[in-house]
Each structure stands twice: as structure tokens, then as C-alpha cells.
Amino acid sequence: MYVDPKGEIGGVPAIQIRDFLRRDEEWTFAYMIERLGLSPSRAKTLVSELLRLGYVEMMNSNDGSRYYRKTQVGRRFSLASAARPLTRKTAEGKVAEFLERVRALNANDYYLYRVRRVYVFGSYLTERDRINDVDIAVELVDRESDPEKRWAMHQARSHEACEKGRRFSNLTEELSWSEIEVLLYLKNRSRAISLHTTDDRVLTQTDSHVIFEDGT
């Protein structure tokens, strides 16, 4: 999916909305106002547009209050690239570079995960000469099989990151740091790659193709 860097949604820059949806899975109206710095009237217009586009859905809490949750379509939008469309040749080169990083990661015991499989899906599997980005999903597996040792190793890695100055936005991000650093390494800041893990529900709704499999 492509997001126009000059486009708007409900009067708010589309890139800003994409980044908001990328960061947050669900939120209240008040949280949106604070996070995006909007007036209540502008936030109301934005919510109406997000609901119309199908990017969010309205939910009811047990106490009767309302909140909003990102939909599957919203998740796809949150991962959209603002980069210019790629030629087929460039896209194939980006995939080749990605697989080189996969092999390097699997050979490096520093990382607590290795990549078992790599899938491509989306527009890369079409016959188009130009595509917006390359959708790639990776299946990660822990290198350590013992649950207690694995937990200790992941905690130690998060602690190490904190000591080096990294600040986590929440506890979930901190506990997931071992996986996040693997994904950051694999993506390598490439705007051409839209990176997912195989637990992303989008894979159940589209065709995919395995391009790498580690038999170890």
C-alpha cells in the first residue's frame, strides 16, 4: 500500500495518521486529541473519516465508554510506504539484499532469534512493472529451546539495551526488544521493504510465496 506524502485524511497529513496508527492499536478520543494535537472538532472530523475508510472501528468498554480500534485495513495502511514506486528490477535487488541480511543474521549467534522462513506477498507477486513496496514476512524462532534460559536471555538483552540508552515506550516493547532488534536489522531502514512477521493476519487474506527456508 502507498501513502501520498502530500495527502490528507480528515484535514490531517496522511503521513501523521499513518504513524499514529503504526504506533497505537487502540485509543480513546481524548488520547487522539492529545497525541495528534487536534481540537475536538478536528478530531471528530478525523474519526469520521477513519471510520468511513474502514481504518478504525468503534468499540464499547465494559464501563460503557467508547474507544477506537485499528482494523485490518488500518494495519495495512499503517505499514504503507511513502516511497516512490519501485521498478521490478529494483524490487528484486531489494529482495536479494534482504536475503543476504537473513543469512548473515542466522550465522550470527548474537541475535536471540533466527529466521526460519521468508515469504513475499502483495504487489511483488503480480506482473506489474512498478510496485509501491515489497511486502515481506519472516518466521522467527528462538535459538534457545529451554524456556527458563530463553526468558533470562531476553530479559538480559532488554536490560543491556536500557544501559546503552534506549528508552522503551511501554512494557510490551521492552519485553519484545529481542524480536524488535532482529526486525530492525533485517529492514535496515529500507523504505522499499514493508516488513511483517508471520503472525500478521494479513497473511491469511492474501497469497504468499516462500523465498527462503532454513532447514537447520
C-alpha positions in Angstrom: 0.0 0.0 0.0 1.2 3.5 -0.8 0.5 6.7 1.2 0.8 10.0 -0.6 3.3 12.1 1.5 1.3 15.3 0.4 -2.1 13.8 1.1 -4.5 14.4 4.0 -7.1 12.4 5.9 -9.8 14.5 7.6 -7.6 17.6 7.2 -4.6 15.9 8.9 -1.4 14.9 7.0 -1.8 11.3 5.9 1.8 10.5 7.0 1.0 11.7 10.5 -2.1 9.5 10.6 -0.1 6.5 9.3 2.5 7.0 12.0 -0.2 7.3 14.7 -1.9 4.1 13.5 1.5 2.4 13.3 2.2 3.2 17.0 -1.2 2.6 18.6 -3.5 -0.4 18.3 -6.5 1.2 20.2 -7.2 4.5 21.8 -9.8 6.9 23.2 -11.0 10.1 21.6 -9.2 12.1 24.3 -5.9 10.3 23.7 -6.1 11.1 19.9 -6.6 14.7 20.7 -3.6 14.8 22.9 -1.4 12.7 20.7 -2.1 14.5 17.5 -2.5 17.9 19.0 -6.0 18.4 17.5 -9.0 20.4 18.6 -12.1 18.4 19.5 -13.9 19.4 16.3 -10.9 18.5 14.0 -10.5 15.2 15.9 -14.2 14.5 15.3 -13.8 15.1 11.6 -10.8 12.8 11.5 -12.5 10.0 13.4 -15.5 10.2 11.0 -13.1 9.9 8.0 -11.2 7.0 9.5 -14.4 5.1 10.2 -15.6 5.8 6.6 -12.3 4.5 5.2 -12.6 1.4 7.4 -9.2 2.1 9.1 -10.8 2.0 12.6 -13.8 0.7 14.3 -15.7 2.0 17.3 -15.7 -0.3 20.4 -17.5 -0.2 23.8 -15.7 -0.8 27.1 -17.3 -2.7 29.9 -17.9 0.6 31.7 -19.9 1.9 28.7 -17.2 4.2 27.5 -16.2 4.2 23.8 -12.8 3.7 22.2 -11.4 3.1 18.8 -9.5 0.1 17.5 -7.4 -0.3 14.3 -8.9 -2.7 11.7 -7.0 -5.0 9.4 -7.3 -2.3 6.7 -5.9 0.2 9.1 -3.0 -2.1 9.9 -2.2 -2.3 6.2 -2.4 1.5 5.9 -0.1 1.9 9.0 2.6 -0.1 7.2 2.2 1.8 3.9 5.2 3.3 2.3 5.6 6.9 1.2 8.5 6.0 -1.1 8.2 6.3 -4.8 7.1 3.2 -6.7 9.9 0.7 -7.4 10.8 -0.8 -10.8 10.7 -4.6 -10.9 14.5 -4.7 -11.2 15.0 -2.5 -8.2 12.5 -4.5 -6.1 14.3 -7.8 -7.0 17.5 -6.2 -5.9 16.0 -5.2 -2.6 14.8 -8.7 -2.0 18.2 -10.1 -2.8 19.8 -7.7 -0.3 17.2 -8.7 2.3 18.0 -12.4 1.9 21.7 -11.6 2.4 20.9 -10.0 5.7 18.8 -13.0 6.7 21.7 -15.3 6.0 24.1 -13.0 7.9 21.7 -12.9 10.9 21.2 -16.6 11.0 25.0 -17.0 11.1 25.4 -14.5 14.0 24.8 -16.0 17.4 24.4 -12.5 18.9 20.8 -12.4 17.9 18.4 -14.4 20.0 16.2 -15.3 17.0 17.0 -16.8 13.7 14.8 -16.7 10.6 13.2 -20.0 9.6 11.2 -18.8 6.6 10.8 -15.7 4.5 7.6 -15.0 2.5 6.8 -12.4 -0.1 3.2 -11.3 -0.8 1.3 -8.4 -2.2 2.1 -6.5 -5.3 5.5 -8.1 -5.6 3.8 -11.3 -6.7 1.9 -9.5 -9.5 3.2 -8.8 -13.1 3.3 -5.1 -12.6 6.4 -3.3 -13.8 6.2 -0.9 -10.9 5.2 -1.7 -7.3 4.9 0.6 -4.3 7.0 -1.6 -1.9 8.0 -5.2 -1.2 5.8 -6.9 1.3 7.9 -9.5 3.2 7.0 -11.7 6.2 9.5 -13.5 8.3 9.0 -16.5 10.6 11.3 -16.1 13.6 12.3 -18.9 16.0 14.2 -18.7 19.3 17.7 -20.0 19.3 17.4 -21.2 22.9 14.9 -24.0 23.4 14.9 -24.1 27.2 12.1 -21.8 28.5 13.9 -20.5 31.6 17.2 -19.8 29.8 15.3 -18.2 27.0 13.4 -15.8 29.3 16.6 -14.9 31.1 18.4 -14.2 27.9 15.6 -11.9 26.6 15.5 -10.0 29.9 19.2 -9.6 29.8 19.1 -8.2 26.2 16.4 -5.7 27.2 18.4 -4.6 30.2 21.5 -4.3 28.0 19.6 -2.0 25.6 18.5 0.2 28.5 22.0 0.5 29.7 23.1 1.7 26.3 20.5 4.5 26.4 17.5 3.0 24.6 14.1 4.1 26.0 11.1 1.9 25.6 7.6 3.4 25.1 5.9 0.7 27.1 6.5 -2.7 28.8 5.4 -4.7 25.8 8.1 -3.0 23.7 10.7 -3.7 26.3 9.8 -7.4 26.6 9.8 -7.7 22.8 13.1 -6.0 22.3 14.9 -9.1 21.2 12.5 -9.5 18.3 12.4 -5.8 17.5 16.2 -5.6 17.1 16.1 -8.5 14.7 13.4 -6.8 12.6 15.3 -3.5 12.7 18.4 -5.3 11.4 16.6 -7.1 8.7 14.7 -4.0 7.5 17.9 -1.9 7.5 15.9 1.3 7.3 14.8 0.4 3.8 11.7 2.3 2.8 11.3 -0.2 0.0 10.6 -3.1 2.4 7.3 -3.4 4.3 8.3 -6.0 6.9 5.9 -8.2 8.8 6.0 -11.3 11.0 4.1 -14.5 10.1 1.6 -13.9 12.9 0.3 -10.9 11.0 -3.3 -11.6 10.0 -2.8 -10.0 6.6 -1.1 -13.3 5.5 -4.4 -15.2 6.0 -6.1 -12.9 3.5 -3.6 -12.9 0.6 -1.4 -15.3 -1.4 2.2 -15.6 -0.4 5.3 -17.4 -1.6 8.3 -18.8 0.3 11.6 -17.5 -0.9 13.8 -18.7 1.9 13.8 -21.6 4.2 16.4 -22.5 6.8 16.4 -26.3 7.2 18.6 -26.3 10.4 
